[in-house]
Amino acid sequence: MPKKNISSFELTALINELQFLVKGKIPHLYHQESQELLLQFHIPNKGKQLLKIIPGKWLCLTSLKESSIRPSGFSMLLRKYIDNAFVKSITQKDSERIVIFDLEKKEKYQLIIELFSKGNIILTDENLIILGVLEKQEWKDRSVKPGEKYIFPTSSISWKTISEKEWISTIQKSDKKNLATTLATDIGLGGVYAEEVCARSAIDKNILPKDLTPSEIKKIYALLQQMITLLEKPRGYIYAEQITPFPLTNTTPLKETETYNEAIDTLIPFHKSSPYEKKIKSMEYMIHEQEDAIKKQEELITENTKKGELIYEKYQPLQKLLEIVKEMRKTKDWSDIALELKKEKKIQRVDLKTKKIIIEL
């Protein structure tokens, strides 16, 4: 199943790559009904750049432009206000799927791109009074139409700025069915990156949030900060069903690209797959998964072979240790045996619960 939209995590990666557009000029823009908005930028020393915007889905740099035979009324309105405007900044609203272009000619404007739900494109003046919208919308707590003041949707917890203290409190108070769901919904990471945090921290994604220890919660927080750092200089990693700005754990991408924008531009927003294409994609995914499984098994064989050879090399001292423990069990319980064994430097610890002895070879 091809990717249909991007998460706020992925949007951050895209916006980081778009910062070179700041101080550029918008000499042209194109839009047809029910199609993407295309902004053409002129960047000093870089020339022409095209940015494709698909409301409710994604935005990305592109090299392809379909000629606009009949420009929409919305594009005519945008040209009236922001033709030849300069880009002062490109930002993301907190950790929401909202992009804000601060533009300036004689007057200042904001072009706001909503990538959540059905999506929308809104042009406002510097006081956020709406000058034009792609689609008029009425929400329970906000009205998006010309003449109204644009009100940003209520923000949830921001994974960008959450402190460690807030993080611990949010996780501990969560009533979600497992850790992955808590990270995906309460923290706002989305499913893919919630599971990736769990994988990188080696903590079971299905564990109940209340069963996590304080050290485990802090470990997950530290891993999230590392992942956020990776968004600063992303690349493109294309999988069967995902396109990510950094590689996912224990999964091999089908293709890699120099930038995340380039990877997102491979998506076809309005394409409908035939049943045959879906079957082909399904088979490709199965083959990819099987190849990954084979690779993991080969790694396990190599690892276990090394373990076996090491045990064989240390066989005599290990056999002697087993005989000592067997003899001690005749007269002592495991707690006494643990005290005796701790005197040996090679023994790291004795697990009384599982009756296991951990030694250093």
TAPE-V579876 format. One record per residue. N is the residue number from 1. RES is the residue in one letter. NEAR is the number of other ideal C-beta (glycine too) atoms within 12 Angstrom. Layout:
n:N res:RES near:NEAR
n:N res:RES near:NEAR
//
This chain:
n:1 res:M near:13
n:2 res:P near:26
n:3 res:K near:29
n:4 res:K near:22
n:5 res:N near:28
n:6 res:I near:38
n:7 res:S near:36
n:8 res:S near:36
n:9 res:F near:40
n:10 res:E near:42
n:11 res:L near:43
n:12 res:T near:41
n:13 res:A near:39
n:14 res:L near:41
n:15 res:I near:42
n:16 res:N near:29
n:17 res:E near:34
n:18 res:L near:37
n:19 res:Q near:22
n:20 res:F near:22
n:21 res:L near:35
n:22 res:V near:25
n:23 res:K near:22
n:24 res:G near:32
n:25 res:K near:28
n:26 res:I near:36
n:27 res:P near:22
n:28 res:H near:27
n:29 res:L near:38
n:30 res:Y near:32
n:31 res:H near:33
n:32 res:Q near:23
n:33 res:E near:16
n:34 res:S near:16
n:35 res:Q near:26
n:36 res:E near:37
n:37 res:L near:43
n:38 res:L near:34
n:39 res:L near:42
n:40 res:Q near:32
n:41 res:F near:34
n:42 res:H near:23
n:43 res:I near:25
n:44 res:P near:16
n:45 res:N near:9
n:46 res:K near:15
n:47 res:G near:14
n:48 res:K near:22
n:49 res:Q near:31
n:50 res:L near:32
n:51 res:L near:41
n:52 res:K near:37
n:53 res:I near:40
n:54 res:I near:35
n:55 res:P near:35
n:56 res:G near:27
n:57 res:K near:34
n:58 res:W near:40
n:59 res:L near:44
n:60 res:C near:43
n:61 res:L near:36
n:62 res:T near:32
n:63 res:S near:16
n:64 res:L near:16
n:65 res:K near:23
n:66 res:E near:16
n:67 res:S near:12
n:68 res:S near:22
n:69 res:I near:11
n:70 res:R near:15
n:71 res:P near:22
n:72 res:S near:25
n:73 res:G near:17
n:74 res:F near:34
n:75 res:S near:31
n:76 res:M near:19
n:77 res:L near:26
n:78 res:L near:34
n:79 res:R near:27
n:80 res:K near:20
n:81 res:Y near:29
n:82 res:I near:40
n:83 res:D near:23
n:84 res:N near:22
n:85 res:A near:33
n:86 res:F near:27
n:87 res:V near:36
n:88 res:K near:24
n:89 res:S near:22
n:90 res:I near:35
n:91 res:T near:26
n:92 res:Q near:37
n:93 res:K near:31
n:94 res:D near:24
n:95 res:S near:31
n:96 res:E near:31
n:97 res:R near:37
n:98 res:I near:35
n:99 res:V near:41
n:100 res:I near:32
n:101 res:F near:40
n:102 res:D near:25
n:103 res:L near:37
n:104 res:E near:25
n:105 res:K near:20
n:106 res:K near:13
n:107 res:E near:19
n:108 res:K near:25
n:109 res:Y near:35
n:110 res:Q near:37
n:111 res:L near:45
n:112 res:I near:39
n:113 res:I near:41
n:114 res:E near:37
n:115 res:L near:37
n:116 res:F near:31
n:117 res:S near:18
n:118 res:K near:18
n:119 res:G near:31
n:120 res:N near:36
n:121 res:I near:43
n:122 res:I near:43
n:123 res:L near:37
n:124 res:T near:33
n:125 res:D near:27
n:126 res:E near:19
n:127 res:N near:14
n:128 res:L near:24
n:129 res:I near:22
n:130 res:I near:32
n:131 res:L near:31
n:132 res:G near:35
n:133 res:V near:31
n:134 res:L near:36
n:135 res:E near:24
n:136 res:K near:19
n:137 res:Q near:28
n:138 res:E near:13
n:139 res:W near:20
n:140 res:K near:9
n:141 res:D near:11
n:142 res:R near:20
n:143 res:S near:18
n:144 res:V near:33
n:145 res:K near:23
n:146 res:P near:22
n:147 res:G near:16
n:148 res:E near:22
n:149 res:K near:19
n:150 res:Y near:35
n:151 res:I near:23
n:152 res:F near:24
n:153 res:P near:23
n:154 res:T near:13
n:155 res:S near:21
n:156 res:S near:22
n:157 res:I near:27
n:158 res:S near:25
n:159 res:W near:38
n:160 res:K near:29
n:161 res:T near:18
n:162 res:I near:28
n:163 res:S near:16
n:164 res:E near:19
n:165 res:K near:14
n:166 res:E near:19
n:167 res:W near:35
n:168 res:I near:24
n:169 res:S near:19
n:170 res:T near:31
n:171 res:I near:40
n:172 res:Q near:24
n:173 res:K near:16
n:174 res:S near:28
n:175 res:D near:15
n:176 res:K near:24
n:177 res:K near:17
n:178 res:N near:27
n:179 res:L near:36
n:180 res:A near:33
n:181 res:T near:25
n:182 res:T near:37
n:183 res:L near:43
n:184 res:A near:29
n:185 res:T near:23
n:186 res:D near:30
n:187 res:I near:40
n:188 res:G near:31
n:189 res:L near:39
n:190 res:G near:31
n:191 res:G near:23
n:192 res:V near:33
n:193 res:Y near:40
n:194 res:A near:36
n:195 res:E near:31
n:196 res:E near:37
n:197 res:V near:40
n:198 res:C near:35
n:199 res:A near:24
n:200 res:R near:27
n:201 res:S near:30
n:202 res:A near:15
n:203 res:I near:33
n:204 res:D near:18
n:205 res:K near:31
n:206 res:N near:18
n:207 res:I near:26
n:208 res:L near:21
n:209 res:P near:35
n:210 res:K near:19
n:211 res:D near:18
n:212 res:L near:30
n:213 res:T near:16
n:214 res:P near:18
n:215 res:S near:13
n:216 res:E near:27
n:217 res:I near:34
n:218 res:K near:22
n:219 res:K near:25
n:220 res:I near:43
n:221 res:Y near:32
n:222 res:A near:20
n:223 res:L near:28
n:224 res:L near:35
n:225 res:Q near:24
n:226 res:Q near:18
n:227 res:M near:37
n:228 res:I near:30
n:229 res:T near:18
n:230 res:L near:28
n:231 res:L near:31
n:232 res:E near:19
n:233 res:K near:16
n:234 res:P near:35
n:235 res:R near:27
n:236 res:G near:33
n:237 res:Y near:34
n:238 res:I near:30
n:239 res:Y near:30
n:240 res:A near:28
n:241 res:E near:24
n:242 res:Q near:35
n:243 res:I near:40
n:244 res:T near:38
n:245 res:P near:42
n:246 res:F near:32
n:247 res:P near:26
n:248 res:L near:28
n:249 res:T near:24
n:250 res:N near:19
n:251 res:T near:27
n:252 res:T near:23
n:253 res:P near:25
n:254 res:L near:27
n:255 res:K near:20
n:256 res:E near:22
n:257 res:T near:24
n:258 res:E near:16
n:259 res:T near:26
n:260 res:Y near:39
n:261 res:N near:37
n:262 res:E near:26
n:263 res:A near:36
n:264 res:I near:43
n:265 res:D near:29
n:266 res:T near:28
n:267 res:L near:30
n:268 res:I near:20
n:269 res:P near:29
n:270 res:F near:17
n:271 res:H near:13
n:272 res:K near:11
n:273 res:S near:16
n:274 res:S near:10
n:275 res:P near:10
n:276 res:Y near:10
n:277 res:E near:16
n:278 res:K near:17
n:279 res:K near:13
n:280 res:I near:15
n:281 res:K near:22
n:282 res:S near:19
n:283 res:M near:15
n:284 res:E near:21
n:285 res:Y near:22
n:286 res:M near:15
n:287 res:I near:17
n:288 res:H near:24
n:289 res:E near:21
n:290 res:Q near:15
n:291 res:E near:18
n:292 res:D near:23
n:293 res:A near:17
n:294 res:I near:15
n:295 res:K near:17
n:296 res:K near:18
n:297 res:Q near:14
n:298 res:E near:14
n:299 res:E near:15
n:300 res:L near:14
n:301 res:I near:14
n:302 res:T near:14
n:303 res:E near:14
n:304 res:N near:14
n:305 res:T near:14
n:306 res:K near:15
n:307 res:K near:15
n:308 res:G near:15
n:309 res:E near:14
n:310 res:L near:17
n:311 res:I near:18
n:312 res:Y near:14
n:313 res:E near:13
n:314 res:K near:19
n:315 res:Y near:15
n:316 res:Q near:12
n:317 res:P near:19
n:318 res:L near:21
n:319 res:Q near:14
n:320 res:K near:15
n:321 res:L near:24
n:322 res:L near:19
n:323 res:E near:14
n:324 res:I near:21
n:325 res:V near:26
n:326 res:K near:15
n:327 res:E near:14
n:328 res:M near:22
n:329 res:R near:20
n:330 res:K near:12
n:331 res:T near:10
n:332 res:K near:17
n:333 res:D near:14
n:334 res:W near:20
n:335 res:S near:17
n:336 res:D near:17
n:337 res:I near:28
n:338 res:A near:26
n:339 res:L near:16
n:340 res:E near:22
n:341 res:L near:29
n:342 res:K near:19
n:343 res:K near:12
n:344 res:E near:22
n:345 res:K near:9
n:346 res:K near:18
n:347 res:I near:25
n:348 res:Q near:16
n:349 res:R near:17
n:350 res:V near:26
n:351 res:D near:17
n:352 res:L near:18
n:353 res:K near:10
n:354 res:T near:10
n:355 res:K near:15
n:356 res:K near:17
n:357 res:I near:28
n:358 res:I near:18
n:359 res:I near:23
n:360 res:E near:14
n:361 res:L near:19
//
